């Protein structure tokens, strides 16, 4: 057997900008510099004894070979393992692990009473792993061959692996482990090809030959970002596992789950398998995002993305360490070096794709309910909102508009006036969104339901293992499921949407139930007993099975089995839906999807699912917003006031105040509960909700510009505070506040009965958004007044925010004059920008049909610089400028050299109005 310390090891150092190779004999020292020694603490002394009990896989059969009686005391090598560094050798969640079972795998068994449930069965240091046999340089990096001589305890080990390491950019490293002898499924996600090797990478590489491992270090600091030598690599046909130590416990991402924004390392297992379930802690939820961002102790950040769509687990343990487990595909890692958190997210999106630019109306307020009951009642809700002059851009309907819950139909009895409602919405500059579920009713008489008839003819439904359409059950009853991995399905989807649009001219689509959800487990006929529906290792997914409340994993799709494609279903449907909307409307598509996967921001936004009308659910929405901005889906929000259960007036008022700052703001609730649209509440609550929405609409130019930044560069829209203050460790766990961009801080009330709220303010000057009064912070918590009619919003020093006189729709607001707000830094400076276009046309930036203006303040002079101007901006005037933090009252204010009247308040706020300046003409404003 091999020892991780005793036996000499050939170690390759990949140092320098091109990873020049050096080799040395390692007589007990870890690969690389001394910075790696801490990470290799699991290389213990040579045991010297024979294997106690081994499990050998021969011809698909396990043979237990007893070489000697089990010891009454665990061997010394097991006792020496620090508990925090025990890597689980028996992760099967449905098995009571005994010493006998553990030793059959050749592992250590030690009971523990510690919190967090550390594994009792864990790998010894000499557990067999792969050996790096060869390592050669390529034009992009390295190509190596790994071999394993001893089989593991899972069927069909891949004994030979190919290692491909590409230094793709200075900040991006690509590591890929594949089977060189047999083709394996790989995620069909378009990723950028590497053109040349990085010239000055921020990382260096070390390779351990025996046992195989990779160390990735940050050049300069030497911090080890990735170290896979700490536990054996396993690569079997349906069980792939790799572990790494982490440089700190500040870890984010890894969705979709309900938990605080900052992960905990108390032996947490996160499972990844798209599932229809109301958001609940510890469950795998609607989407899958195997990406994490880690903040190192010095404040630098890096990210890791595993491009794999199979069922998966991630285990976090106190070392701190992380283990990836997946049941198929390959190990395909991207590492992003940042070095700051925002750069990590941008680099991630350079791989998965930047998010789409939403239409302006998508950023307005949306209203929906399952249970309006009729188009007339829906219409009356819209009229009530108008009567109270409450902003609203879009009205939605849930499945109750359908006839028998069937896609592409309208209930003629209760929703017969739906076309007239949509016409009225359009007349008032408003928009209409409908829901569609992927499951198609299969029980209608032939010739009576074209979506099913035509789909059957085209063969676009997912099949069972017998080649027949798989039958499940969803809202309309027995159903089939479109196969969106088939290009023919996209055409079928477009044709049906086109016919439906001719009847009900919707503007956007809400795609729900697309995990895909199924009220049966697998199908009405059950599933097979094979290893796709019952794999050798079952991740700890809700329901205990891959077929629980979805379709059979063995189901056949155009590209592969559902076993491989399940987590991609929402992404593929979103792509087909966005494409269809572009073809039908010729404008930017608006799609909101429940199930998501990396890259989906290119096609859709996301809402956080069927939450509850509870205070804790309002809080949980903030980590959800922040995570999906990490995942490249910035158009995200929760159901404001909660979906299930009846809200209260206080809860809904506070939630509307928070929801006014969701990137995607929609109030939605269920049937058989109290209505919760703003118009149904008392006058004080209704007024507070309206004021919060008016603040949102005033800030739409700023929000729209943030989405341009996201679309163009991959910036986040809703942003955690540590993104802007990575050196301030007090910000690392904050998830009860968030930023819009870099400048706007939102501190909502999240508890009942409160008239104040405590928020953390990083060091610097912060200005009250409404009054301009300043708050000087040294990096401290501040208690803020928060009566029921007020949500606290502050602007960071050094900002220029474009705002606009708000109206009750984004279309009406967009014609109003701009009002600029500048917040001076302690040096008297500020900067900002504005992106402006017609709000709906396709590819306006790519085609040059936009305006872009940069604002700067320095030495008491405000300037605008026109970098690009288009027709729409010619008709927009800058009417006012307000400057916060002007320490001395000016004597004179001039615009382009001409004196103008102004006002100055004791809280150091300088204001001027009636400017009537053309947005597309540069101007300067000076105060002396």
N, C-alpha and C positions, 0 to 999 in steps of 0.2 A: 504494500500500500504506500501511498504518497503521504509525506508530512508537509505541512505548510511552512515548517521551519527547518527541519533537519536536512532535507535533501537539497542539494545545490540546484539553483534555478537559473536558467538563462533569461535575463531581463533585457528587453529592448527599450531604450529611451528614444522617443521621437521628439527631439528638441529642435530649437531654431525655427525660423519661419517656414522652412520646408520639411521639418521633421527628419533631419539627418539622423541615421541610425547609429547607435553605439551599443556594444554588447559587453557584459561583464559577468563574472561568476558571483552569485549572491549566496553567501554562507550565513544566511540568517537575517540579512538586512532586507527591508522591503524595497520594491522597485521604485526607482525615482529618488528624489531628495528626501531629507529627513521629515519634510512636511507630510509625507505619506505614511510615516511610521505609526502614527496614532490610528490611522484607518485600517491598519493590518494587524490589529491586536488579536485577531482570531487565529493566527498562525501559531499553534501550540507545539509542545514537545512531541517527539516521535513516540508512539504508543508501544511498538515492539511486539505486541501480542497479535495473534491471528484474529480473523474476523469471527465474531461471536455467532452471529446468525446472518445469512445473506439471502436476499430474494433475487433469483436469477430468472430472467424471462427467456424461455426457450419455446419457440413455436407457438407463442401466444399463451403459454401456460406458466404460472408462477410455481417454482419449486422451492420449498423452504429447506435449507441445508443447515442442520445444526452441527457446528464444529466443536462446541463445548457447552457445558451447562451455563445457564445465565448466571452472572455474578450476583451475589446478594448486595453488594455495594456498587454504585456506579464508578466507572474508571475515572482516574484523575483528570483525564483530558476533558471530561464532561463537567466535573466540578469546577474547573478553572474558567469556564466560560462566563463572563459577566452576563447577568440576566438580560440587560438591555440589548445585548448583542446576540441573542439566541434567535436564529432564523428557523422558521417553522418547517419541519420535515414532514408533518402530517396535517396539512391544512384542510382536510375534508371536514366540513362543518357538521355533517350528518353522522359522524362516526365517533363513538366513545373510544378514545385512544388509550390502549393498555401498554404496559411495558413490552409485552410480547409483540404486539403489532408494530410498535416503534422500532424494536430491535430487529425485526424482520426487514426493515428498510435500512438497517445499518446505522441507526441514529441513536442519539443520547436521549434518555428519559429521566427527567427530574421534575418532581412536583414543585409547585410554587403557590404561595398564598398572596402574592403581591397583587395590587390593584391593576386593572387593565388586562388581566388574563394573559400573561406571557405564555408562550408555548411550552408544554411539558416535554414535547418530542421535538428535538432540534438537531441540526447537522453537526457532526463532529468536524474537526479541522481537516481530517484526512478523507472526507467523503469524496469519492471519485468525481472528477469534473473533466473538462476538455483540456487538451494540450494544444498550444499554438505550434504547429509543425513548421510552417513556413510563413514568412512575411516579406513581401516584395513591394518596392515602391512603384507607383503608377503616376500617370500624368496629373491625377487629382489627389493622390494620397497614398493609400496602402491597400494591398490585396493579400489576404492571408488564408491559410487552411487550418482548421481546427479538427482534431480527432478525439474521439472518446473510445476507450477500450472496454470499460465496464458499463453494462447497461443499468438503467435506473429502474424504478418500480412502476413506471407507466409504460403502456404498450407502444411499440414501434418507435423506439429511439432513433433519432437521426444521428448516426455515429460520425458522419463527416459534415462539417459546416464550412461555408465560405464567409469570410470576414471582409467586408468592403468598408473602408474608411475614406471619405472624401472631405477634404478641407475646402468647402464650397465657397465661403467668403471669410473675411477676417473675423466675422462675428457669428458664423454658422458652421457647425460641424455635423456631418451626416455619417452615422454608423449603422451598418446593415448586416444582419446575420441571416443567411439563407441556406437552403439545401442545394448544393451544386449538382446533385444527381437526379433530383426529381422536382418537377414544377410544383410550386405551392401557391395558394391563393394570396394575392396582394391587393390592397385597397385600390380601387380604380379612381383615385383622386389625382387630378392634375397638379403636379408639383414642378417648380422651375428646374430646368436642367442646369447642372453645374458646367460652366464654360471653361474655367481655368482654376488652378490651385490658388488658394489664398496666399497673398504675398507677405502680409504682416499680421498673422492671426493673433487674437487676444488669448489664445489657448495653446497649451503644449500637451503632448501625449506620452504616456508610458504604457508599455505592454508587458504584462507578466506572461511568461510562456507556459509554466507548469506549476500550478494550475493556471489556466488562461484567465486573464482579466485585463481590463482597460482602466487607466487612470487619466482623467481629463483635469488639467489644472489651469487656473487663471494665470497668465503670464504677468509678471510684475509682483503680484502679491503671493503667488504660489499656493493659493487656496485650492484645495482639491474639491472639484465640483461633482465628479463622478468617479466612483471606485467600485468596480464590480468584482473585486477579488475576495470580498468578505463572505461570500456564500457560493455554493456550486451553481454553475449554469446548467439548466436542464432544457433540452430541446427535443421533445418527443412529438409525435404527430399531432396529438391533441392536448398537450400540456407543455407550455413554454414558460420558463421562469428565470428571472434575473434580478439580482439585488444590488443595491448600491448604498454606500454611506452618503450622508448629506452634510453640508458644511454648517447648517444651523437648523433650528426648529421653526424658522419663519417660512412657511410653505402655504401656497395658495393655488386655487384652481381645482382640477380633478373633479369634473362634474358629470352628470347633474345630480346633486344631492342637496338635502336641506341640512345646513349646519352653519356655524359661524364662518366668517370670511377666512380667518386664520385657522389652519388645521391643528389638531391635537395629535400628539405622538404616543398616546396611551394604548398601543396595540390596536389601532383602529383599522378595520377592514372596510374598504369602499368597493362596492361591486358596480359593474358597468354592463348594463343590458337594458335597452330602452323598454320602459314599462308604463302602462296606464295605471297610475295610482295617485290619489290626492297627495300632495307633498307632505311627507312624513319623515321625521328624523330616522336615520339609519337605513333607509330604503334606497334602492336604485330607482331613479325617476325617469322622466320622459326622454332625456337625451344622453349622449355619450361624448365626453370630451377628455381624452387621456393626455392632458397637458398640464404641467405645473410650472409655477414661477416661485423661485426660491430667493430670498434676500439673505445675503451673506452678512456676517457680523460686522464687517466694515462698511456696510450700506450698499455695496454693489449687488447686482442681481443677475440671475441667469434663468433660463427656462429649458424644459425638456418636453418633447412631444414624441409619443409612441404612435406611429402611424399604423394602427391595427384596428379592425372593426369587429373582431370576434368578442364573445363574452369574456369578461376580464375582471380581475381584482387588483387592487393596490393595497398593500399593507404598510402602515406607518408604525414604527416602533421607536422606543426612546433613545436609541444609540446616538444621534438620530439616524435612521435608515429607512429605506423604502424598497419594497419588493413588488415587481410587476409579475402578474400571472395572467396568461391568456390561453385559450383553448384552441387556437388555430392560427393560420397565417404565418407571418414571419416577425422577427424583431427588427423594426425599422425606426431608428431613433434620430431625431434632430435635436441638437443642443444649441441654444442661443446664448451668446455671451453678453448681451446688453451693451454697456455695463450698468445702465440705470433701468429701473422697472419699465418705464415707458418704451425704451428701446427694445427690450425683450419682446413686448407685445407686438411692436411694429415688425420685428424680425420674424416672429411666428406667422404673422399675416402675410409676409412676403412668400411664405411657403403655401399656406392654405388659401390665400386670396383675400383681397381687401373687400370690406362690406360695400353693398350697393348704396348709392345715394338715394335716400327716400324722397318721395314727393313732399312738398311743403305741408300739404294737408295732413300727411301722416303724423306730423308733430303737433297737430291740434288735439283737442279733447274728443274722445270717442265714447259712445254710450251704447250699451247692449244689455240684453236680458234674455235668459231662457225662460219663457213663460209670459211674454207679452200677450200671447193668445190670439192676436189678430193684427193685420196690417193697420187697421184703424186705431187700435190702442197704441201701436208703435208710433203712428203718426201723431197721436195726441201727446205722447211724451215729447216728441220733437217740438210741437207747438208750445207746450208748457215751458220748455227751455227758452224758446224765443220770447215768450211773453215776459219772462223775468230777465231777459237780456243776459243770459248765461252763455258763455262761449261754448260752441260745439261745432266740430268740423265733420264728424262722421256718425251716422247711425247704423247699427248692426242688427242682424237677426240671427238667432240660434236655430237649431234644427226644427223648431216648431213651425217654421214657415213652409216646410216641405210637406208633401203629400205622402203619408205613411213613412216619414223619415227617409225617403229615397232621394238621392242626389239628382239634381237637374230638374226637380219638380217643384210646383207651388201648390199649396193647399187651396183649392178654388173656393172653398166655403169660407174660410177664415182669413185668407190672405189674398182675396181676389183683387183688392185695390193696391196691391204692392207696386205694380208699374206706375200708378199715379203718385204714390208716395215717393218713389225714386225720382220721378219727374219734378216733384215739388222740392225735394232736396237739392237737385241740380239748379233749379231756378233761384234758390237762396244761396248758392255758392257752397253747398254742402255735398257730402259724398255718402255712398252706400256700400256696405261690406256684408257679404253673406258667408255662412259656414258651409264647408263641404267635408264630408268624411270619405276616406278612400274606399271603404267597403261598399260594394254594389249589390243591391237586392237580386237574388237569383230565383225567386219564387213566382215571378209574374208570368202570366200566360204568354206564350210565344207571340211576338209581334206587338206586344203592348208596352214594352219598356225598352226602347232602342239602346240605351247605354249597355244593357246586359246582352241584348241580341247581337249588337255589332261587335262588342268585345269578345263574345264567344266565337263569332266568325273569324275575327282577326287573331284569335289565340293569344290574347294579351293578359290573361289572368294567370295568377300563380297556380302551379299544378302540384298535386300530391305525387308521391313516388310512383303511382300507377299511370301518370301522364294525364290525369283528369283534373279539372279545376278543383282546388281545395275549397271545401265548404265550411265556413265558420258561421258565427252569429254575432250581429251587432244590432244597432238600433232598428233597422228595417226588418229584422228577422234573419233568416238564412241568407248568407252573403258569399260573394267571391271577392278576391282582392287583386286589384290591378298590379301588374308587375312593372314598376317604374324603371327597372333596369333595362327594359326593352324599349328601344326608340319608337317602335310602333305604338306603344302605349302613350307616349307623349302626343302623337298625332291624334289618337283616339280621344285623349283628354281635351285637346284643343278643339276638336270638332264638337264635342258635347258642350263644352263651355261656350263656344260660339253660338250654338243654337239657344242655349239658356240665356245668354247675354242679349240676344235679339228680343227676348220676352221681358227680361228684367235686367236693365242696363247697369249692372253693378260696377263698382269702381275698384274694389279690392276683394281679396279672398282670404278667408280664415280657414286653414287646413288643420283639422283636429283628428284625434284618434289614430294618428299615423305612426304609432310605434312599430307595427300596427297593432291596434287593440282588437281583442276578440273576447266575447263573453264566454266562449268555450276554451278549454285547454287544448290547443292544437287544432282540432277540427271536430266536426260532428261525428266523424268516424275514428277519432283518436289519432295517434301517431304511431310510427314504427317502434320496434324495440331495438333499433340499431343505434350506432354510436354517435349519430348526429343528434337524435332526439334524447339520447341518454349517454352523453360522453363519459369517458373514464373518470374525468374530474368535472364536477359540477360547481361552478362558482356560487358564492353565497348570495344568490339572487332571490328576490321576493317570490314566494311560492315554491321555492326549492327546486324549480325545474325551468329549463329554457323554453318550454312550451306553455308555461303558466300564463293564461290570459293573453296569449298571442297565438300565432299560427305555428305549425310544426317546423322545427329547425331543419327537418329533412325535405321540406317543400322545395320544389324546383323553380328557379328563376332563370331568366335569360343569361345572366352573367355568371351565376354560381348558385350554390344552395342558399337557402334562407339562413342556414347556420352561419354563413359568412356575411350575408348582406342585411341581416335583421337591423342592425344599428344604423344602416344607411337608408332605411326606408323613408324617413322624413326628409332627408337631404334630397333624395331622388325625386320625391313628389314635389318638393319646393322648387326644384329646378324646372320641372315640367310645368308647374303652375305659373312661375314668373315668366317663362317663355311664352306661354299661352296668353297671358295678360298683355304682353308686349305686342303680340300678333293681333289681338282683338282691339286694343285701345290705342296702340301706337304711342303710348306714354309710359313713364316710369311705373313699374309694377309695385303694388303694395300687397305683400303676403305676410301673414303672421302664422307661424307653425308651432305646434306643440313639441314634436320630436325634432331633435337637432343633432348635428354632427359637425366636426371641423370643416370649415369652408362654406357653411350654410349662410353665413352673413352675406355672401354674394347674391343670395336669392330671397332671403326672408328675414323678418324679425322673429321675436319669440315672446310669448307671455308665459308666466311662471306656473301656469296650471290652475287646477281647481282648489284654490286655497279656501280658508274658512274666515268667517267674520269674527275674528278674534284678535286681540291686541298682539299676541305673540306672532301671528301670521303677518301682521303689518311690519313688525321688526324683521322677520325672516326675509322679507322682500328686499331689504337693502343688500345683504350678502349675495342674493340672487342677481341683482342689478350689476354688482361689481364683478361677479364671476363671469357673467356673459359678456361684459366688456373685455375681460381678459381673453375670452374665447373668440373674439372677433365678430360678435353679434351685438352691436351697440343699441339697436332698436329693440329694447326690452322693457317690460313692465309687468307688474302683478295686477290681478283683478282688484281695482280700487274698492275699498269697503268690504271686500271678501265675496267669494262666490257662493259658498254654502252656508246656511244658517242666516238668521236675521241680524242685521247690524243694529247698532244704537246710534242715536244722533251724535253723541260725543265721538264715538269711534269713527263714524263716517266723516265727520268734520275734520278730525285729525288726519284721517287717511286721504281725504281729498287734498289736504294741504301738502302731505308728502307726495301723493300721486301727481300733483301739479308739477313735480320735478322728476318724475320718471321720464326717461327718454321716450317711451311709448306710454301714453296715458289713456287708460280705458277703465271706466266703471262698468262692472258686469256682475250680475248675480243670477241665482238659480230660480226655478219655479217653486211655487208653494211657500215662498218666504216673502217678507215685506219688501216692497219696492224701495230702491235706494238711489234713484237718480236725484240730483240736487233739488229739483223742483218740488219734491214731496216733503221736504223738511220745513221746520219753522223759519220764520223770517231771519232771526239772527244766524242760524246755521247756514241757511241758504246764502246769506250775504257773505259769510266767511268763506264758503266754497267758491262763490263767484269771484271774490277778491283774489283768492289763490290762483284761480284760472286766469284772471286778468294779468296777474304777475307773469304767469307762463307766457301768455300771448305777447306781452310787452317784450319778453326776452327771446321771442322766436328768431329774430335776426342773429342773435348770438348762438342759440341752439343749432340753427341751420348751418351756421359757419362751422360749428364743432363737428357736425356730420360730414361736412366737406373735408375737414381734416381727417376724419376716420376713413372716408372713401379714398382720399388721395394718398395718405401716408400710414394709415392704420392706427391713428391715435384713438384713445378711449374717449368716450363722451361722459358717462358717469364714472367717476374716478376715485379710488381710495386715496386718503390723504398721504400715505407713504409714497405714492408715486411722485408727488411734488416735494416731499420732505424725507427722502430716504435715509438721511443721517439722524433723523429724530426717531428714536426707537419707541417713543410714546405713541407714535402713529401706527405702529405695526399691527395692533390688534383692534383698531377702531373700525367698527362696522355699524355704528348708530348715526353716523354723519357721512356725507360724501360730497364730492366736488362735481360741478359741471365744468369740464375742461380744467384749466389750471387756476381759474380765478373766482369761481362762485361757490361758496360753502353753504350747504344746507344742513340745518340742525333741527330736525323735526321732534315733536313730542310723540313718544311711543308708549306712554303709560296713561291709564285713566286717572281723572281727578287732578291732573297737574295744571298749575298755572305758571310753572317755571320749568326750564330744562337746562341741564348742564352740558356744555360742549367743550371740546378741546380745541384750542387755537394755537397752532404752531407759531414759532417766534416770528414777530413782525407786526405790521400794522394791518388791521382788518377794519373795514368800514361797513356800517349798517347799510344794507341795500336801500332801504326806504328813506332814511334821514341823512345819511352821510356822516353820522357821528363816528368817531374813530375809537378803536380799541387797541391799545398797545400791549402785546403779549410777549412774554419771555419764553413761551412754550408752556402753557398752563391751562387748567380747566377753569371755565368761567360760567357762573350761573346767570342765565338770561331770563328775563320776563317773557312769559309765553301764555297770554290769555287765549281763550278759545278762538278768538278771531284773528290770531296772528301766528305766522310761521317765520322762524328766524332765518334770515338769509344775509350773508356777509360777502363783501367783495375784497379780494386780496389786494394789497398795495401793488402799484405798478401796472394796473390793468386799464384798458379801454374797452368798454362793453357797448356794442351797438344795440340799441333798443328801439322800440317803435310804439307809437300810440296804439293801444290795443283796441280791437273790436271783437265782435262775437263770432267771426270766422277768420281763418288765416287769410282767405282771399280778400276780405274787407280790410283786414289789418295791413296787408302787403301794400296797399296804396297810400297808407298814411305816412306822414313825415317821420324821419328818423330822429331819435334823441340819443346823443352820445353821452356816456358816463365815463369819466376818467378818475382813477383813484391814484393819487400821487404816492410814490415811494418816499422813503425818508431822504432820498437824494433828489426828490422833485421830478421823477421820471415815470413814464407809463407807456405802454404799447398795447396794440390790439389790431384786429383785422376784421374784414367783412367780406363774405362771399355772397353773391347775389345773382340769381338767374330767374327764369320764368316760373320756377317751382315745380315743373312737371315734365318738361321735354327730356328725351333720352340723351344721355352722354353730352350734356351741355359743356362740361369742363373739357372733355376730350375733343369736342368740336369747336371750342373757342367761343361758345355762346354764353358767356358769363361776364360778370364784373368782379374785380377783386381790388379792394382798397386796404391800405395799411395806414394805421394811425400811430402817431408818436407824440410824446410830450417830453420836452427837455428845456430847462432854463426859461420856464414860464411861456413857452411857445407850443401850441398844439398844431400839428400839421397832418394833412392827409396826403397820401401819395397814391396815385392811380397806377396800378400795375397792369390792369386790363379793364376795358370798358365795353359794355354791350348795350343794345337798344333799351332793354327794360330799365336799366339804372338811370337813364336820362330823365325819366319822369319822376324820380324819387328825390325829394329834397331833404337836406339835413336842417331841421328846424331849430334844434337846441343843443347846447353843450352844458353839462354840469360837471364841475371839477371838485372832487372831494380832497381835502387835505391842503388847501391853499392857506398857508400859515399867516400871511399878512393881507389885509384888505387892499385890493388894487385901487389905484387912482384912475387908471385908464385901461379900457379893453378895446382892442381893435380887431377887425376882421379884414384880412387882406389890406391892412393899412388904414382902414376907415373905422372911426370911433363908433361904438355902439353902446346902448344902455345895458346894465347888468345889475345883479343883486348879489349881496354877500351876507351870509349868516354867521352868527357867533360860533357855530360849530365848524367853521372853516370850509363852508360850502359856497363855491362861486357858481352862479348860474347866468345863462343868457339864452334868450329865446327869440323867435321871429327871424331867424337867420336866413332861411330860404336859400340855402346853398345847394347847388347842383352836385349830386353825389359823384358824377363823372368828371368833375373839375377839381383839381387840387386847390386847397385853401390853407390858410394859416390864421390862427387866432392867438393873439398875444395879450398878456396882462402885465401891467407894470405897477 
